[in-house]
Amino acid sequence: MKRKFLNKSKEYLIIGNINKSINVLKNSSLDDIEINQWIDDASDLYNSREKLESLESILLEIIGKDVY
């Protein structure tokens, strides 16, 4: 059973969907220190990416206003 969750999580990582990979492991019954640490680290990475994308949009909006 553990292998099934790990494989599914890996497949989501391969296609670049870190959020679904995190959710697969969070919703599994796996309780492993290393997996829990990975979930925490991956969640931090996902949240950082979201904030960077938001900042990028704001900066592009500001730069676009200055150009015109």
Summary of the structure (lengths in Angstrom):
residues: 68
radius of gyration: 16.8
end to end distance: 57.7
largest distance: 57.7
contacts: 147
relative contact order: 0.10
helix: 84%
strand: 0%
